[in-house]
Amino acid sequence: MKTIKIDINDSVYEHILFFLKSLPSNLVKIQEVNSKESKIDTKKKIEEIFSKNDIVAFKDIEDPVKWQRELRDEWE
């Protein structure tokens, strides 16, 4: 299988997509990506997640190294 990346104008997008969808599904895999919009949306979502200061992972662990050793001891 081969991959083709094409940048197309919005005016022909529906026509090309229609053509591709008319091909046998076992021979063509369609993956739509809005490059500019998806990158911006993803970046915003990541920033929102990391900007929340109310999430404090492992706040009750006083000695992280000791805690990790105890977890590993359970494996044996």
C-alpha positions as CSV (number, residue, x, y, z in Angstrom):
1,M,0.0,0.0,0.0
2,K,1.2,3.6,-0.7
3,T,0.3,6.9,0.8
4,I,-0.5,10.1,-1.1
5,K,-0.8,13.5,0.6
6,I,-2.6,16.1,-1.4
7,D,-3.5,19.7,-0.6
8,I,-6.7,20.6,-2.4
9,N,-9.0,23.6,-2.7
10,D,-12.2,23.4,-0.8
11,S,-14.2,23.7,-4.0
12,V,-13.0,20.3,-5.3
13,Y,-12.7,18.6,-1.9
14,E,-16.2,17.0,-2.0
15,H,-15.6,15.7,-5.6
16,I,-12.3,14.1,-4.8
17,L,-13.7,12.6,-1.6
18,F,-16.6,11.2,-3.5
19,F,-14.3,9.6,-6.0
20,L,-12.1,8.0,-3.3
21,K,-15.1,6.7,-1.4
22,S,-16.4,5.0,-4.5
23,L,-13.2,2.8,-4.7
24,P,-13.3,-0.5,-2.9
25,S,-12.8,-0.1,0.8
26,N,-10.4,-3.0,1.0
27,L,-8.1,-1.1,-1.4
28,V,-8.4,2.4,-0.2
29,K,-8.2,3.8,3.4
30,I,-9.3,7.4,3.7
31,Q,-7.9,9.5,6.5
32,E,-9.0,13.1,6.5
33,V,-6.7,15.7,8.2
34,N,-7.3,19.4,8.4
35,S,-3.7,20.3,8.9
36,K,-3.9,23.9,10.2
37,E,-7.0,23.5,12.2
38,S,-6.1,20.2,13.8
39,K,-2.7,21.4,14.9
40,I,-4.2,24.5,16.5
41,D,-7.0,22.5,18.2
42,T,-4.6,19.9,19.5
43,K,-2.2,22.6,20.8
44,K,-5.1,24.4,22.6
45,K,-6.3,21.2,24.2
46,I,-2.8,20.3,25.5
47,E,-2.4,23.8,26.9
48,E,-5.7,23.6,28.6
49,I,-4.8,20.3,30.2
50,F,-1.4,21.5,31.5
51,S,-2.7,24.9,32.6
52,K,-4.9,23.4,35.2
53,N,-3.1,23.7,38.5
54,D,-5.6,21.7,40.5
55,I,-4.0,18.4,39.4
56,V,-1.1,17.4,41.6
57,A,0.1,13.9,40.9
58,F,1.7,12.0,43.7
59,K,1.1,14.8,46.2
60,D,0.9,12.3,49.1
61,I,4.3,10.7,48.3
62,E,7.0,12.0,50.6
63,D,9.9,9.9,49.1
64,P,9.3,9.1,45.5
65,V,12.4,6.8,45.2
66,K,11.3,4.8,48.2
67,W,7.7,4.6,46.9
68,Q,9.0,3.3,43.5
69,R,11.1,0.7,45.1
70,E,8.2,-0.6,47.1
71,L,6.2,-0.9,43.9
72,R,9.0,-2.9,42.2
73,D,9.3,-5.1,45.3
74,E,5.7,-6.2,44.7
75,W,6.6,-7.5,41.2
76,E,9.0,-10.1,42.7
